[in-house]
């Protein structure tokens, strides 16, 4: 095991922004259930609330961050010796599976208790990390539709450590595959718009994780051109400008590749946070550190709180603007609190076990929760 501890500054802030974006997006989509207008942030031409896109962009940033971190750590492990595939999968299982299956069990219990739509065949897809399939086919189960992204990640990692282990020169193959997937998506959009294959590529965004992987390779190689391009005040300012446009639902460049653009922007901001010297906004602070560390829980558990709060907040007799505030604040604060409880008293049990299978020491934060 390497004695050197790898710590990347500011990345918990990136996690926090992505997680909160997803929760806000899902609350906005559900505002009808609270007797409120879900088009508060505007609508697209097809009538879709603009807040819907915020969640997708947040997931794309998660994908980039995941691809970046996992690839960087695998490369470090490869430098030490050979990559231990067994230890890699044990680490993934201990981090992802406990909360995944606990929340799945609770959600199915609530579905049955309230007599909501339920299909045992669809459930099997969730049990085996294929939640992107019901998401693509629009046959998802209540409260766990967002599991599609976790399915995509786990499917990606079925082959990714093997690819890193067996491939000596990684940069060019990954670049070709990434460009190829984006090119296929563009061609399908032009010649076969809204086809099943286009949806598969759009949802199963392996190329977004590969964008993160490319950044990891270039950073580890200390590639001068890449770092000069990314780590400067102008590029960082431009990327934060894009994030601001996303936050106010004004970002819409080329819809078919908007998530790919956000993925590149996310990667550039990740590099900017890590290298520190040209940060425009410093995400290295206690609040973002706290939220980033519990971001997995925030992402996983929030749909149930949207559902439960809709049962008793829809009829509160207050000014409509106060109702908006109460809905967003109640769900966000409760989600954050329960995510902390989950992390502190449930997830940590498995994270401690995970340390027994670490090859390269890394930490997501400068200090652990007490």
Phi, psi and omega in degrees: 000140177286136177279342180288132179260125179268124177227125178254115183292145171082352186285334173295330175295320177296316177301315183299314180299315181297316182294314180296324178300318179296315182296315179300319179300313183289327174296315182300316180298328184268008185299333176304324181291345178257007183072025181240165184276115180288352180264026182302329180263010181101175182224154171276173183300331180274005178090359179289131176300137182297332178299341180300323185289333183301320179295317179297320178294321177300318179295320178300320177295319175302316180300313180299314181298318179297313179299321180295307186293313182297317181294316181299315181292323177295321178295320177295320178296321179296326178294324182289312182200227174256148180294130176271102181297320180300311180295325178301312183290325176296318178299316180297316181299314183293331180277320191261315191296316186303307180290324179305308185281329176297311179294323177300315179298315180297317181297315179297323177298317179292319178302313181291322180297321182265002178066035180277169181303131183212136180224119184297326179293320177294321179302323181300327178294322177290324181296329184248032173055044174237036184293344176291337180292306176296332177295315180294319183275359179058044177234027184292159178269153179301147173074345183234014178300327181290352177295350180305321183290326177291324175298316179300314181298314182294325176294321178299319183279358171294328182244341190295313179298326176295318180297315180295320183293319189268346184256126182278311179255103191270328192302307184294313178301318181293320178298316180296315180297317181297310179298321180297315180295318178295320178297317178298318179300318179295317180296318178297321180295325181282313188263332179225063184299141178063022178285163179298319182294321177298318179296321180298313181292321181295317182282312183274075192277061177302325182294333176292320176292328177290330174299317175297320179297319178300318178297321179297317180296314182292322177293316181294326177281354183055045183295117188296315182297313181299314184291325176293322179295319189269315190267071174212160186299322183294310180297315181296321178295318179299316181294318177294328175298319177297317180298320178297317177298320177298316184298327181259015176060037179248001181271120177198093186264283174231102194310322186293335180237021178300318180292328177291321176297315178298325178297316178294316177301315179300317178299315181298320179293324176300312179297319179298320179292319182295317186276343166073317195297331183244025176300136171269317175236126182270114180268006181270084178212169188297320182296309181294325177299316179297309182294322180295323182291330180257015186297329178297315177296319178302315181295317187288314195266348191297328183301325180294325179288327174299316180296309184294319180292331178295340182286334183229000176261350184289339185246011182293136187267076175225168176308142186302325180291324175293327178296317176303311182299314182297318180298306182296314183294316183298313183291315181297312184294319179293318177300314180297316181297311182291328177295322176296314178301316179300314181296313188290321190245357178232299184298325182299331178302316183278330177294326176294321176294324181302328182297337179288348184242017180276135174257315176251120180291126176219156178220138179280353186206156180292332181219148179272158171295144178287000000 
